[in-house]
Amino acid sequence: MTKGSSPTTEDIKEILESLECILTAHDSCAELLSFRENTAVIYCGGPCKNCDNRCIEGAIKDRFPDVEVIIK
C-alpha cells in the first residue's frame, strides 16, 4: 500500500499492531472498533487514551492522511 492510497480495515489493524510494543510499555492498548467511509474508530485503554502525543493518530495519518481518526 502506498502512502495516501485508500486504506482497508486490515491496513489500519496492521498499523495498530505495529504500535503494540509502545502501547504495552505504557500499560495501554488499542483496538479498531470500526472503519467506514475513511473514518477509523479506535478504542484506546490505559494512559495513552489521554496522551497529547497522539501516536495512534499520527501513525495512521502518516500512511493515510485523509483518514479521520476517532479515539474512544
C-alpha positions in Angstrom: 0.0 0.0 0.0 1.4 3.3 -1.0 1.2 6.5 1.1 -2.1 8.3 0.5 -3.9 5.4 -1.2 -7.2 4.1 0.0 -6.8 2.1 3.2 -8.5 -1.1 4.1 -9.6 -2.4 7.6 -6.6 -4.7 7.5 -4.2 -1.7 6.8 -5.5 0.1 9.9 -5.2 -3.1 12.0 -1.6 -3.6 10.8 -0.7 0.0 11.9 -2.2 -0.6 15.4 -0.3 -3.9 15.6 2.9 -2.1 14.8 2.3 0.2 17.8 1.6 -2.7 20.2 5.1 -2.6 21.8 4.8 1.2 22.6 1.3 0.8 23.9 2.1 -2.2 26.1 5.1 -0.4 27.5 2.7 2.4 28.6 0.2 -0.1 30.0 -2.2 0.7 27.2 -4.0 -1.0 24.3 -5.7 0.0 21.1 -8.3 -1.9 19.1 -10.1 -0.9 15.9 -13.8 -0.8 16.6 -14.9 0.2 13.1 -13.6 1.5 9.8 -16.1 3.0 7.4 -16.1 5.9 4.9 -12.5 6.8 5.7 -13.2 7.1 9.4 -11.4 4.8 11.9 -13.0 4.5 15.4 -10.4 3.1 17.8 -10.8 2.1 21.4 -7.8 3.1 23.4 -7.4 1.8 27.0 -4.9 3.0 29.6 -2.9 6.2 30.0 -2.3 6.5 26.2 -6.0 7.5 25.8 -5.4 10.9 27.2 -1.8 11.4 26.0 -1.1 14.6 24.0 1.5 12.8 21.7 -1.3 11.3 19.6 0.9 8.4 18.4 -2.0 6.3 17.2 -3.5 9.1 15.1 -0.1 10.1 13.8 0.9 6.6 12.7 -2.4 6.2 10.7 -2.2 9.7 9.2 1.5 9.2 8.2 0.3 6.4 5.8 -3.3 7.6 5.1 -3.6 11.4 5.6 -7.2 11.5 4.6 -8.4 9.1 7.3 -10.3 10.6 10.2 -9.3 9.0 13.5 -11.6 9.0 16.5 -10.2 7.7 19.7 -12.7 6.4 22.3 
